[in-house]
């Protein structure tokens, strides 16, 4: 494949891009806002000559926020621009970084949109978090003299196979990247096999994540002495499995309570119906509900503050095709973790918890009931696994400072450059 062919395919898909945006806007009204930014129209208040970080969505923003703060402190004379692709990511930028950075959506990878964006912001450097590699974005940024860096990089075996099918195209894109700082050696080996030159292993900065501010003031959830488990960052289809498992568990543990936190709070009405259909009492965190079978976490950014109320956690995005969300947020609070089989986005992290015996694979209702029941039946075992989970987090800390030092040494070469 060549960039010309890629761009032809991209333009043929434009009607589908608009349709998908419209569909998402029906579910999440925030997608109706700031659409012009997605096609390269930059808000007037955004500076030029920026150091640019691209973090995609909420998870990447959470992990990147301490790194971005450190870079902003080191380069006080430079404007820092953070772009995302999702409204949830946009909201996290505001919550975690506030006025210390500037923000807008990144453009879709249409060459004209990317060029319009770059002509306006004129970045000195682009720092991409994790895996958001778009050929036009990388090529056009590099061709304007800005350095391009991939940080906290991960590349699953599945993604590697996809990139390998278009090997020459991938290699030309990777040649434009000045440095890749990988989470683990398996990712580094895959990038090298694809033709990347400057690749280093630093560990995952997600283990160094700080407790974010509580945007709501969660307070006391009113569960008393009742046992509680939590399902965090769930997607459509996963809530059905979790709720059916909860019904099964309550036959043995009638006082058991569930905290259910969908990945996208805009799905709250849909999830409320699922709970009500099963005859369970349900309340909303936003309404400070108490004494309910299921508490629905419908306030963005509160999940890290809900985990401490539970004994066991299921982490979503792992029973569908999403690829799994971050189990560290639960493990840091000493919770054994359950995840589905689709963990390719966090496979290296999950492997560390699995090796320590505190991550349980589940594929459906029966598995989920069996694992949670076993942990509730044996509180000492549950506590041991929770301690192991915390130990995994502690033993893997330290990557953030190493990444900050490495990245800043590279950015120093371009920060003083005129734009």
C-alpha positions as CSV (number, residue, x, y, z in Angstrom):
1,X,0.0,0.0,0.0
2,X,1.1,3.6,-0.7
3,X,-0.1,6.8,0.9
4,X,-1.9,7.6,-2.3
5,X,-3.9,4.4,-2.1
6,X,-4.4,4.9,1.7
7,X,-5.8,8.4,1.1
8,X,-8.1,7.1,-1.7
9,X,-9.6,4.5,0.7
10,X,-9.8,7.2,3.4
11,X,-11.8,9.5,1.2
12,X,-14.1,6.7,0.0
13,X,-14.9,6.1,3.7
14,X,-15.8,9.7,4.4
15,X,-19.6,9.1,4.2
16,X,-19.1,6.3,6.7
17,X,-17.1,8.6,9.0
18,X,-19.9,11.1,9.0
19,X,-22.5,8.4,9.6
20,X,-20.5,7.0,12.5
21,X,-20.1,10.5,14.0
22,X,-23.9,11.0,13.7
23,X,-24.6,7.6,15.4
24,X,-22.3,8.3,18.2
25,X,-23.8,11.8,18.7
26,X,-27.2,10.2,19.2
27,X,-25.8,8.1,22.0
28,X,-23.4,10.8,23.3
29,X,-24.5,14.4,22.5
30,X,-21.0,15.7,23.2
31,X,-20.0,14.3,19.8
32,X,-22.2,16.9,18.2
33,X,-20.0,19.7,19.5
34,X,-16.8,21.1,18.0
35,X,-17.1,19.0,14.9
36,X,-15.0,21.5,12.9
37,X,-12.0,20.7,15.1
38,X,-12.1,17.1,13.8
39,X,-11.4,18.5,10.3
40,X,-8.5,20.7,11.2
41,X,-10.3,23.9,12.3
42,X,-8.3,25.0,15.4
43,X,-10.0,27.3,18.0
44,X,-8.6,30.8,18.0
45,X,-7.3,30.6,21.6
46,X,-4.9,27.7,20.7
47,X,-1.3,28.9,20.4
48,X,1.2,28.3,17.6
49,X,4.7,26.8,18.1
50,X,3.5,24.3,20.6
51,X,4.8,21.1,22.1
52,X,2.0,18.8,21.1
53,X,0.7,15.7,23.0
54,X,-1.9,13.4,21.5
55,X,-3.7,11.2,24.1
56,X,-6.8,9.9,22.2
57,X,-9.2,9.1,25.1
58,X,-9.7,9.1,28.8
59,X,-7.4,6.1,29.6
60,X,-4.4,7.5,27.8
61,X,-5.0,11.0,29.2
62,X,-5.1,9.6,32.8
63,X,-1.7,7.9,32.2
64,X,-0.2,10.8,30.4
65,X,-1.3,13.6,32.7
66,X,1.7,13.4,35.2
67,X,4.1,13.1,32.3
68,X,2.6,16.2,30.6
69,X,2.7,18.2,33.8
70,X,6.4,17.3,34.2
71,X,7.2,18.4,30.6
72,X,5.1,21.6,31.1
73,X,7.2,22.4,34.2
74,X,10.4,21.8,32.4
75,X,9.5,23.9,29.3
76,X,7.7,26.8,30.9
77,X,8.3,29.0,28.0
78,X,6.5,26.8,25.5
79,X,2.7,26.3,25.1
80,X,1.6,22.7,25.6
81,X,-1.2,21.5,23.4
82,X,-3.0,18.2,24.3
83,X,-5.4,16.7,21.7
84,X,-7.8,13.9,22.1
85,X,-10.3,12.1,19.9
86,X,-13.2,11.6,22.3
87,X,-15.3,13.8,24.6
88,X,-14.3,11.7,27.6
89,X,-10.7,12.3,26.8
90,X,-11.4,16.0,26.4
91,X,-13.1,16.1,29.8
92,X,-10.2,14.4,31.5
93,X,-7.8,17.0,30.0
94,X,-9.8,19.7,31.7
95,X,-10.0,17.9,35.0
96,X,-6.4,16.7,35.3
97,X,-4.5,19.4,33.5
98,X,-6.7,22.5,33.7
99,X,-5.2,25.7,32.4
100,X,-1.7,24.4,32.4
101,X,-2.2,23.2,28.9
102,X,-4.3,24.1,25.8
103,X,-6.7,21.6,24.3
104,X,-8.6,20.8,21.1
105,X,-9.6,17.7,19.2
106,X,-7.0,16.2,16.8
107,X,-8.0,16.2,13.1
108,X,-9.1,13.0,11.4
109,X,-6.3,11.7,9.2
110,X,-7.4,13.4,6.0
111,X,-4.3,15.1,4.5
112,X,-6.1,18.4,4.0
113,X,-7.4,18.3,7.6
114,X,-4.0,17.5,9.0
115,X,-2.3,20.2,6.9
116,X,-4.9,22.8,8.0
117,X,-4.3,21.8,11.6
118,X,-0.5,21.9,11.3
119,X,-0.4,25.2,9.5
120,X,-2.2,26.7,12.4
121,X,-0.5,25.1,15.4
122,X,3.0,24.7,13.9
123,X,4.2,22.2,16.4
124,X,7.8,21.9,17.4
125,X,7.3,18.3,18.5
126,X,4.6,15.7,18.6
127,X,4.4,13.2,21.4
128,X,1.9,10.4,20.7
129,X,0.8,8.2,23.7
130,X,0.6,4.4,23.3
131,X,-0.5,3.4,19.8
132,X,-2.3,6.2,17.9
133,X,-0.3,6.0,14.7
134,X,-2.0,7.8,11.8
135,X,0.1,7.8,8.6
136,X,-0.8,11.3,7.4
137,X,-0.5,12.8,10.8
138,X,2.9,11.3,11.3
139,X,4.2,12.1,7.8
140,X,2.9,15.7,7.6
141,X,4.1,16.6,11.1
142,X,7.6,15.2,10.3
143,X,7.8,16.8,6.9
144,X,7.3,20.2,8.6
145,X,10.5,19.7,10.7
146,X,8.8,18.7,14.0
147,X,10.2,15.7,15.8
148,X,7.7,12.8,16.4
149,X,7.9,10.6,19.5
150,X,5.8,7.6,20.5
151,X,5.7,7.2,24.3
152,X,4.5,4.4,26.6
153,X,4.2,2.5,23.3
154,X,2.4,-0.8,23.1
155,X,1.8,-3.1,20.1
156,X,-0.3,-6.2,20.5
157,X,0.4,-9.4,18.5
158,X,-2.8,-8.8,16.7
159,X,-1.9,-5.2,15.7
160,X,1.6,-6.3,14.7
161,X,0.2,-8.9,12.3
162,X,-2.0,-6.1,10.8
163,X,0.9,-3.7,10.3
164,X,3.1,-6.5,8.9
165,X,0.6,-7.1,6.1
166,X,1.4,-3.6,4.8
167,X,5.1,-3.9,5.7
168,X,6.6,-1.3,3.4
169,X,3.9,1.3,4.2
170,X,4.4,0.7,7.9
171,X,8.1,0.9,7.6
172,X,8.0,4.3,5.8
173,X,5.7,5.6,8.6
174,X,7.9,4.3,11.4
175,X,11.0,5.9,9.7
176,X,9.3,9.3,10.4
177,X,9.3,8.7,14.1
178,X,12.3,10.0,15.9
179,X,12.0,7.8,19.0
180,X,9.8,5.0,20.4
181,X,9.7,4.5,24.2
182,X,8.1,1.1,24.7
183,X,6.4,-0.4,27.7
184,X,8.0,-3.8,27.4
185,X,10.4,-5.9,25.4
186,X,7.7,-7.8,23.4
187,X,6.5,-4.5,22.0
188,X,10.0,-3.3,21.3
189,X,10.7,-6.5,19.3
190,X,7.6,-6.1,17.2
191,X,8.4,-2.4,16.4
192,X,12.0,-3.4,15.4
193,X,10.6,-6.2,13.2
194,X,8.5,-3.7,11.5
195,X,11.5,-1.5,10.7
196,X,11.6,1.0,13.6
197,X,15.1,2.2,14.4
198,X,15.2,4.1,17.7
199,X,13.4,1.8,20.1
200,X,13.9,1.6,23.9
201,X,12.1,-0.2,26.7
202,X,11.1,1.9,29.7
203,X,8.2,0.1,31.4
204,X,4.6,1.3,31.6
205,X,3.9,4.8,33.1
206,X,0.4,3.5,34.0
207,X,1.9,1.9,37.1
208,X,2.9,5.4,38.2
209,X,-0.5,6.9,37.8
210,X,-1.6,9.2,40.6
211,X,-5.0,9.2,42.2
212,X,-6.9,11.8,40.2
213,X,-9.0,14.5,41.8
214,X,-12.5,13.4,42.8
215,X,-14.8,15.5,40.6
216,X,-17.9,14.6,42.6
217,X,-17.0,14.0,46.2
218,X,-18.0,10.4,46.4
219,X,-18.2,10.2,50.2
220,X,-20.0,7.4,52.0
221,X,-21.9,5.1,49.7
222,X,-24.0,3.7,52.5
223,X,-23.3,0.0,52.0
224,X,-22.6,-0.6,55.7
225,X,-21.2,-4.0,56.3
226,X,-22.6,-5.5,53.1
227,X,-20.1,-7.1,50.8
228,X,-19.5,-5.2,47.6
229,X,-18.0,-6.0,44.2
230,X,-17.5,-3.6,41.3
231,X,-17.6,-3.8,37.5
232,X,-15.7,-0.9,36.0
233,X,-15.4,0.5,32.5
234,X,-18.1,-1.8,31.1
235,X,-19.4,-1.7,27.5
236,X,-22.6,-2.7,25.9
237,X,-23.2,-6.5,26.4
238,X,-20.9,-6.7,29.4
239,X,-23.5,-5.3,31.8
240,X,-25.8,-8.1,30.9
241,X,-23.2,-10.7,31.9
242,X,-22.4,-8.8,35.1
243,X,-26.0,-8.4,36.2
244,X,-26.9,-12.0,35.5
245,X,-23.8,-13.0,37.6
246,X,-24.9,-10.7,40.3
247,X,-28.4,-12.3,40.4
248,X,-26.7,-15.7,40.7
249,X,-24.3,-14.6,43.5
250,X,-27.2,-13.1,45.5
251,X,-28.6,-16.6,46.0
252,X,-25.6,-17.3,48.2
253,X,-24.9,-13.8,49.4
254,X,-28.3,-12.0,49.7
255,X,-26.6,-8.8,51.1
256,X,-24.2,-8.5,48.2
257,X,-24.1,-5.1,46.5
258,X,-22.8,-4.2,43.0
259,X,-21.2,-1.0,41.8
260,X,-21.6,-0.8,38.1
261,X,-19.7,1.9,36.3
262,X,-20.1,2.0,32.5
263,X,-17.2,3.3,30.4
264,X,-19.5,5.9,28.9
265,X,-21.9,7.6,31.4
266,X,-24.1,8.6,28.4
267,X,-25.3,5.0,28.4
268,X,-26.9,5.4,31.8
269,X,-30.5,5.2,30.7
270,X,-29.8,1.9,28.8
271,X,-28.0,0.4,31.8
272,X,-30.8,1.5,34.2
273,X,-33.3,-0.5,32.1
274,X,-31.1,-3.6,32.2
275,X,-31.0,-3.4,36.0
276,X,-34.7,-2.8,36.3
277,X,-35.5,-5.7,34.0
278,X,-33.9,-8.0,36.5
279,X,-35.9,-6.8,39.4
280,X,-33.0,-5.3,41.2
281,X,-33.2,-1.9,43.0
282,X,-30.9,0.6,41.4
283,X,-29.7,4.1,42.2
284,X,-27.5,6.7,40.6
285,X,-24.2,8.0,42.1
286,X,-25.1,11.4,40.8
287,X,-28.3,11.3,43.1
288,X,-26.3,10.0,46.0
289,X,-28.5,6.9,46.2
290,X,-28.2,4.6,49.2
291,X,-29.5,1.2,50.2
292,X,-29.8,-0.2,46.7
293,X,-28.8,-3.6,45.1
294,X,-26.9,-1.8,42.3
295,X,-25.3,1.6,42.4
296,X,-24.7,3.0,38.9
297,X,-21.6,5.1,38.6
298,X,-22.9,7.7,36.2
299,X,-20.4,10.5,37.0
300,X,-17.3,10.7,34.7
301,X,-14.0,10.5,36.5
302,X,-15.3,8.8,39.7
303,X,-14.3,5.2,39.0
304,X,-10.9,5.4,40.8
305,X,-12.8,6.6,43.9
306,X,-15.4,3.8,43.7
307,X,-12.9,0.9,43.7
308,X,-12.0,1.3,47.4
309,X,-15.5,0.4,48.4
310,X,-15.3,-3.1,46.8
311,X,-13.6,-6.4,47.6
312,X,-13.4,-7.7,44.0
313,X,-13.3,-6.0,40.6
314,X,-14.3,-6.9,37.1
315,X,-12.6,-4.7,34.5
316,X,-14.5,-4.2,31.3
317,X,-13.8,-3.9,27.7
318,X,-12.6,-7.4,27.9
319,X,-15.7,-9.4,27.1
320,X,-16.2,-7.6,23.8
321,X,-13.7,-6.5,21.1
322,X,-12.4,-3.4,22.9
323,X,-9.2,-5.1,24.1
324,X,-9.5,-4.5,27.9
325,X,-9.2,-1.5,30.1
326,X,-6.6,-0.7,32.7
327,X,-6.6,-3.2,35.7
328,X,-4.1,-1.1,37.6
329,X,-6.8,1.3,38.8
330,X,-8.4,-1.6,40.7
331,X,-5.2,-3.4,41.8
332,X,-3.8,-0.3,43.4
333,X,-6.6,-0.5,46.0
334,X,-5.9,-4.2,46.7
335,X,-8.6,-5.8,44.7
336,X,-8.4,-9.2,42.9
337,X,-9.3,-8.6,39.3
338,X,-11.5,-10.5,36.8
339,X,-11.2,-9.8,33.1
340,X,-12.6,-11.4,29.9
341,X,-10.5,-13.0,27.2
342,X,-10.1,-9.8,25.1
343,X,-7.1,-8.2,26.8
344,X,-4.9,-7.5,23.9
345,X,-4.6,-3.7,24.6
346,X,-3.3,-4.4,28.1
347,X,-1.8,-7.9,27.6
348,X,1.7,-7.2,29.0
349,X,0.2,-5.5,32.1
350,X,-2.3,-8.3,32.6
351,X,0.4,-10.9,32.3
352,X,2.1,-9.5,35.4
353,X,-1.1,-9.7,37.5
354,X,-1.9,-13.2,36.2
355,X,1.6,-14.4,37.1
356,X,1.1,-13.2,40.6
357,X,-2.2,-15.1,40.9
358,X,-4.5,-12.1,41.3
359,X,-6.1,-11.8,37.8
360,X,-8.8,-14.3,36.9
361,X,-9.9,-14.9,33.3
362,X,-13.7,-15.2,32.8
363,X,-15.7,-15.7,29.7
364,X,-19.3,-15.5,30.8
365,X,-21.8,-15.6,33.7
366,X,-20.9,-19.1,35.0
367,X,-17.1,-18.2,35.2
368,X,-17.8,-14.9,36.9
369,X,-20.1,-16.5,39.5
370,X,-17.6,-19.2,40.3
371,X,-14.7,-16.8,40.7
372,X,-16.5,-14.2,42.8
373,X,-18.2,-16.8,44.9
374,X,-14.9,-18.5,45.6
375,X,-13.3,-15.2,46.7
376,X,-16.3,-14.2,48.9
377,X,-16.3,-17.6,50.5
378,X,-12.6,-17.2,51.5
379,X,-12.0,-13.7,52.8
380,X,-8.4,-14.5,53.7
381,X,-7.6,-15.7,50.1
382,X,-9.3,-12.6,48.7
383,X,-7.1,-10.4,50.9
384,X,-4.0,-12.3,49.9
385,X,-4.7,-11.8,46.2
386,X,-5.5,-8.1,46.9
387,X,-2.1,-7.7,48.5
388,X,-0.4,-9.4,45.6
389,X,-2.2,-7.0,43.2
390,X,-0.8,-4.0,45.2
391,X,2.7,-5.6,45.2
392,X,2.6,-5.9,41.4
393,X,1.8,-2.2,41.1
394,X,4.6,-1.2,43.5
395,X,7.2,-3.5,41.9
396,X,6.5,-1.9,38.5
397,X,6.6,1.7,39.5
398,X,9.4,4.0,38.3
399,X,8.9,4.2,34.5
400,X,7.4,7.7,34.5
401,X,10.5,9.5,35.7
402,X,12.7,7.6,33.3
403,X,10.4,8.5,30.5
404,X,10.2,12.2,31.5
405,X,14.0,12.4,31.6
406,X,14.4,10.7,28.2
407,X,11.7,12.6,26.5
408,X,12.8,16.0,27.9
409,X,16.4,15.4,26.7
410,X,15.0,14.9,23.2
411,X,12.6,17.8,23.4
412,X,15.4,20.2,24.5
413,X,16.8,19.8,21.0
414,X,13.7,21.3,19.4
415,X,12.1,23.5,22.1
416,X,14.4,26.5,21.3
417,X,13.8,26.1,17.6
418,X,12.0,29.1,15.9
419,X,8.6,28.3,14.3
